[in-house]
């Protein structure tokens, strides 16, 4: 499809809602393509509020605070896609979105550099005891002392989770002269001179600094607990820029107070405030050897701009072209252009016979298929049909009547 081709729907009737102060790059992407109903709100909103707001919304953009529950998706009568302008999608009920035929996109790579740089920065701050010295200087105390302060060079960094961020941290750490160990449940190819640890225990026992980059799963909840903390080297440092549920905060506090760990940098917490300015509490407050930040690992202007471009582009391509590449719910299809055709999207339950019924329906009504693309996952199937321009006017209605249909949409 050429860029000049217009959609079959009037763009001014497409409602787009962006929450949590998403980058203006996303707003500009749609407004520059003729979409006029784009709303941007600064914060997250409650489930009840969102159920009211979302009724006529076609595209929804969120970050990590907004929870997309089954009730929200059920209330979204016109919703086609959700864009998570962040790394994860755990704030979305993916099963409910899949059942409703709603595409869910995210930006798994766009802020990796921002997080990786902050991990290295936090490592330097902690290993040099900068937090204590900064506090003393602000209080008018001159504390020029090398005791307990070290260089990163020659130290061992243990990376738990060797994915997009973990590998970036690995490269940066090596450039500073660190030794790198990593542990991942999947086999990963080491970058540079990094070494794969056979077990988590091995990594913890050998690392001077341990940094976490794992998703929030049942298997990762409280993976750093009173038992695993005992395996850390005495005087080592823990950094968590992954997910709040990964670390048992109370156990970490005890380990820090006892001196077994010399420091920690924590950016994510089991319970976090909904918006800026809200009251925040953690057992780690008041500990001089702890660097606390308010979930800002990926919060740089560069990262937010990149995320805005990445996710808005995925939403745009799905809305206008039916391209579902990168979706966590709709089977991923990367589609070629087809100038001389009408394009219809059909989302259905993944049961035998649906494709046969679609083809029979079109054939019986003498509708010529110029191109057909099918992809399925465990729950649903996604069929994209490029049909002859002399398409019967009732083709859309015919496809809506196919058994097990979830959604049908005509693009152009």
C-alpha positions in Angstrom: 0.0 0.0 0.0 1.4 3.4 -0.9 1.6 6.1 1.6 -1.0 8.1 -0.4 -3.7 5.5 -0.1 -6.4 6.5 2.2 -8.2 4.3 4.7 -11.8 3.3 4.3 -12.7 5.0 7.6 -12.7 8.8 8.3 -9.6 9.5 10.4 -11.4 12.2 12.4 -13.6 9.5 13.9 -10.7 7.4 15.2 -10.2 8.1 18.9 -6.7 7.8 20.4 -6.0 8.1 24.1 -2.5 8.4 25.6 -2.0 8.2 29.4 0.9 8.7 31.7 2.4 11.7 29.9 3.6 9.6 26.9 6.1 11.3 24.7 4.9 14.0 22.3 6.6 12.0 19.5 3.7 9.6 19.7 1.1 12.4 19.5 2.9 14.0 16.5 3.1 10.7 14.7 -0.7 10.4 14.5 -1.5 14.1 14.1 0.9 14.4 11.2 -1.0 11.6 9.5 -4.4 13.3 9.8 -5.7 11.9 13.1 -7.3 14.8 14.9 -8.8 13.1 18.0 -5.7 12.4 20.0 -6.0 13.0 23.8 -3.0 13.0 26.1 -3.4 12.8 29.9 -0.5 13.3 32.3 -1.1 10.4 34.8 -2.5 6.9 35.2 -6.2 6.6 36.1 -8.1 4.0 38.1 -10.0 1.1 36.6 -13.3 2.7 37.1 -12.2 5.9 35.4 -10.6 4.1 32.6 -13.8 2.0 32.0 -15.6 5.3 31.3 -12.9 6.9 29.2 -12.2 3.9 27.0 -15.7 3.2 25.7 -15.2 4.8 22.3 -11.4 4.6 22.1 -9.8 2.8 19.2 -6.1 3.0 20.3 -4.9 3.2 23.8 -1.4 4.2 24.9 -0.1 3.5 28.5 3.1 3.1 30.4 3.7 0.9 33.4 1.3 2.3 36.0 -2.0 1.9 34.2 -3.6 -1.6 34.7 -5.6 -3.0 31.8 -7.9 -5.5 33.4 -10.5 -7.8 31.9 -13.2 -5.3 33.0 -11.4 -2.5 31.1 -11.1 -4.5 27.9 -14.7 -5.6 28.2 -15.8 -1.9 28.5 -13.7 -1.0 25.4 -16.2 -1.5 22.7 -14.1 -0.2 19.8 -10.6 -0.9 21.0 -8.3 -2.2 18.3 -4.9 -2.0 20.0 -3.0 -1.1 23.2 0.5 0.4 23.1 2.6 -0.1 26.2 5.2 2.7 26.0 7.7 0.8 28.1 9.6 -2.5 28.1 7.0 -4.8 29.8 3.4 -5.8 29.2 2.7 -7.3 32.6 0.3 -4.4 33.4 -2.1 -5.8 30.7 -4.4 -8.8 31.0 -3.0 -10.5 27.9 -5.5 -13.4 28.0 -8.4 -10.9 28.0 -6.9 -8.9 25.2 -6.3 -12.0 23.1 -9.8 -13.2 23.6 -11.1 -9.8 22.6 -8.9 -9.6 19.5 -7.0 -6.5 20.8 -3.4 -6.2 19.7 -0.9 -5.3 22.4 2.5 -3.8 21.5 5.5 -2.6 23.5 9.0 -1.3 23.1 11.4 -4.0 24.4 14.6 -2.3 23.2 14.1 1.4 23.2 15.3 2.3 26.7 17.9 -0.4 27.2 20.8 2.0 27.0 19.3 4.3 29.5 18.9 1.5 32.1 22.3 0.1 31.4 24.0 3.5 31.9 22.3 4.0 35.2 23.4 0.5 36.4 27.0 1.5 35.8 26.5 4.9 37.4 24.9 3.3 40.5 27.8 0.8 40.7 30.3 3.7 40.8 28.3 5.6 43.3 28.1 2.7 45.7 31.5 1.2 45.3 33.1 4.7 45.9 30.8 5.4 48.9 29.7 8.6 47.2 26.3 8.6 48.9 27.9 9.0 52.4 30.4 11.6 51.2 27.7 13.6 49.4 25.6 13.7 52.5 28.5 14.7 54.7 29.5 17.5 52.3 25.9 18.9 52.3 26.0 18.9 56.1 29.3 20.9 56.1 31.5 17.9 57.0 34.8 17.4 55.1 35.2 13.6 54.8 38.1 13.0 52.4 38.7 9.3 53.1 39.6 6.3 50.8 38.5 3.7 53.4 36.0 1.3 51.7 36.2 3.0 48.4 37.2 1.0 45.3 37.5 1.2 41.5 35.2 -0.8 39.3 38.2 -2.0 37.2 39.1 -5.6 38.0 35.8 -6.2 39.9 33.3 -8.9 38.9 29.9 -7.9 37.8 27.2 -10.6 38.0 24.3 -10.1 35.6 21.1 -12.1 36.3 19.1 -12.1 33.1 21.2 -11.7 30.0 18.6 -10.2 27.7 18.4 -6.8 26.0 19.4 -4.8 29.0 21.7 -7.4 30.6 23.8 -7.6 27.4 24.1 -3.8 27.2 25.3 -3.7 30.8 27.8 -6.4 30.0 29.4 -4.4 27.2 29.6 -1.2 29.2 31.1 -3.1 32.2 33.8 -4.7 30.1 34.7 -1.3 28.7 35.5 -0.2 32.2 37.7 -3.2 32.8 35.3 -5.3 34.8 35.0 -9.1 34.6 31.5 -10.2 33.7 29.5 -13.3 34.7 25.9 -13.8 33.7 23.2 -16.3 34.5 20.1 -16.9 32.4 17.5 -19.7 32.4 18.0 -19.8 28.6 21.2 -20.5 26.8 22.6 -17.2 25.6 25.7 -16.3 23.5 28.2 -14.3 25.6 29.2 -10.9 24.3 32.9 -10.0 24.6 34.6 -11.9 27.3 31.6 -12.5 29.5 31.2 -15.9 31.0 28.1 -18.0 31.5 27.6 -19.1 35.1 26.2 -22.7 35.4 24.1 -21.8 38.4 22.7 -18.8 40.2 24.7 -19.8 43.3 28.0 -19.8 41.4 27.3 -16.2 40.1 26.3 -14.9 43.6 29.4 -16.3 45.2 31.8 -14.9 42.7 30.3 -11.4 42.1 31.3 -8.1 43.7 28.2 -6.4 42.2 25.0 -8.2 41.2 22.5 -6.6 38.9 19.1 -8.0 38.1 17.4 -7.9 34.7 14.7 -10.5 34.8 10.9 -10.3 34.1 8.2 -10.5 36.8 7.2 -14.1 36.8 6.1 -16.7 39.4 9.6 -18.1 39.1 11.3 -14.8 39.7 9.2 -13.5 42.6 11.5 -13.0 45.7 14.3 -14.8 43.9 16.6 -12.6 46.0 15.5 -13.6 49.5 17.1 -14.4 52.9 18.5 -17.7 51.6 20.0 -16.4 48.3 21.3 -13.3 50.1 23.5 -15.5 52.3 25.3 -16.7 49.1 26.4 -13.2 48.2 30.1 -12.3 48.8 30.5 -10.3 52.0 30.7 -6.7 51.1 29.1 -7.1 47.7 26.4 -4.8 46.2 23.0 -5.5 44.8 21.3 -3.5 42.0 17.7 -4.0 41.1 16.4 -2.1 38.0 14.2 -5.0 36.9 10.9 -5.6 38.8 9.9 -4.8 42.4 8.7 -8.3 43.3 12.0 -9.8 42.5 13.6 -8.8 45.8 12.4 -9.5 49.3 12.9 -6.0 50.6 12.8 -6.9 54.3 15.4 -9.6 53.9 17.6 -7.1 51.9 17.3 -4.6 54.7 18.5 -7.1 57.3 21.5 -8.1 55.0 22.5 -4.4 54.6 22.2 -3.6 58.3 24.3 -6.6 59.3 27.0 -5.5 56.9 26.9 -8.7 54.7 26.0 -6.4 51.8 27.8 -3.1 51.6 25.2 -1.4 49.5 22.2 -1.5 47.2 20.6 0.5 44.4 16.9 -0.1 44.1 14.7 1.6 41.4 11.6 -0.7 41.5 9.5 -1.7 44.5 6.7 -4.2 45.3 4.3 -1.3 45.8 4.7 2.0 44.0 2.7 5.3 44.0 0.3 5.9 41.2 1.7 9.4 40.3 4.3 12.0 41.1 4.0 13.6 44.4 2.2 10.7 46.1 3.6 9.5 49.4 6.1 6.7 49.2 7.5 4.3 51.8 10.0 1.5 51.8 11.8 -0.3 54.6 15.1 0.8 52.9 14.6 4.5 53.7 17.2 5.9 56.0 19.9 3.4 55.2 23.0 5.4 54.2 24.4 2.7 51.9 21.2 2.5 49.7 20.6 4.5 46.6 16.8 4.8 46.0 15.3 6.1 42.8 11.6 6.3 41.7 11.4 3.8 38.9 13.5 6.0 36.5 15.7 3.3 34.9 14.4 4.1 31.4 13.4 7.7 32.1 15.6 9.7 29.9 14.4 12.1 27.2 16.2 10.0 24.5 14.6 6.8 25.7 11.1 8.3 26.0 11.4 9.8 22.5 12.6 6.4 21.1 9.7 4.6 22.8 7.2 7.1 21.5 8.4 6.6 18.0 8.6 2.8 18.2 5.3 2.0 19.8 3.3 4.7 17.9 4.7 3.3 14.6 3.6 -0.2 15.6 0.1 1.1 16.5 -0.1 3.1 13.2 1.0 0.1 11.1 -1.6 -2.1 12.7 -4.4 0.5 12.4 -3.7 1.4 8.7 -2.0 -1.7 7.3 -3.0 -4.6 9.5 0.7 -5.3 10.3 0.8 -7.1 13.7 4.6 -7.6 14.0 5.6 -7.2 17.6 2.1 -7.9 19.0 1.9 -10.1 22.2 -1.7 -11.1 21.4 -2.5 -11.0 17.7 -0.4 -13.5 15.7 2.5 -11.5 14.1 2.2 -10.9 10.4 4.4 -8.5 8.4 2.4 -7.7 5.3 3.4 -6.6 1.8 1.6 -3.7 0.0 -1.1 -4.5 -2.4 -2.1 -1.5 -4.5 -5.1 -2.9 -6.4 -7.1 -4.5 -3.6 -9.4 -4.0 -0.7 -7.9 -5.3 2.5 -10.0 -6.9 5.3 -8.7 -8.2 8.6 -10.4 -11.2 10.2 -9.7 -12.3 13.8 -11.2 -15.5 15.0 -10.9 -18.3 17.6 -8.3 -20.8 16.6 -10.6 -23.8 15.8 -10.6 -26.0 12.7 -12.7 -25.0 9.8 -12.7 -21.2 10.0 -10.4 -20.6 7.1 -12.4 -23.0 5.0 -15.6 -21.2 5.8 -14.1 -17.9 5.0 -12.9 -19.1 1.6 -16.2 -20.8 0.9 -18.1 -17.7 1.9 -16.1 -15.5 -0.5 -16.1 -18.1 -3.3 -19.9 -18.6 -3.2 -20.4 -14.9 -3.5 -17.9 -14.6 -6.4 -15.4 -12.5 -4.5 -11.9 -12.9 -5.9 -9.0 -13.3 -3.4 -5.8 -11.6 -4.6 -3.8 -12.3 -1.5 -4.4 -14.2 1.8 -2.2 -14.3 4.9 -2.9 -16.5 7.9 -1.1 -16.8 11.3 -2.4 -18.4 14.5 -1.4 -18.8 18.1 -2.9 -21.1 20.7 -6.1 -19.0 21.1 -6.8 -17.0 17.9 -6.2 -16.9 14.2 -5.5 -13.8 12.2 -6.4 -13.7 8.5 -5.6 -10.8 6.2 -7.5 -10.8 2.9 -6.6 -8.7 -0.1 -9.7 -8.8 -2.3 -10.5 -7.7 -5.8 -11.6 -4.1 -6.0 -14.9 -5.1 -7.5 -15.7 -6.4 -4.0 -19.2 -7.2 -3.2 -20.6 -4.6 -0.8 -21.8 -7.3 1.6 -18.3 -9.0 2.0 -17.7 -7.4 5.4 -21.1 -8.5 6.6 -20.6 -12.0 5.2 -17.3 -12.4 7.1 -18.8 -11.1 10.3 -21.2 -14.1 10.2 -18.4 -16.7 9.9 -18.5 -18.9 13.0 -16.0 -18.2 15.8 -15.4 -14.6 14.5 -14.0 -12.2 17.1 -13.4 -9.1 15.0 -13.6 -8.1 11.4 -12.2 -4.8 10.1 -11.9 -3.3 6.6 -8.8 -1.1 6.1 -9.3 0.3 2.6 
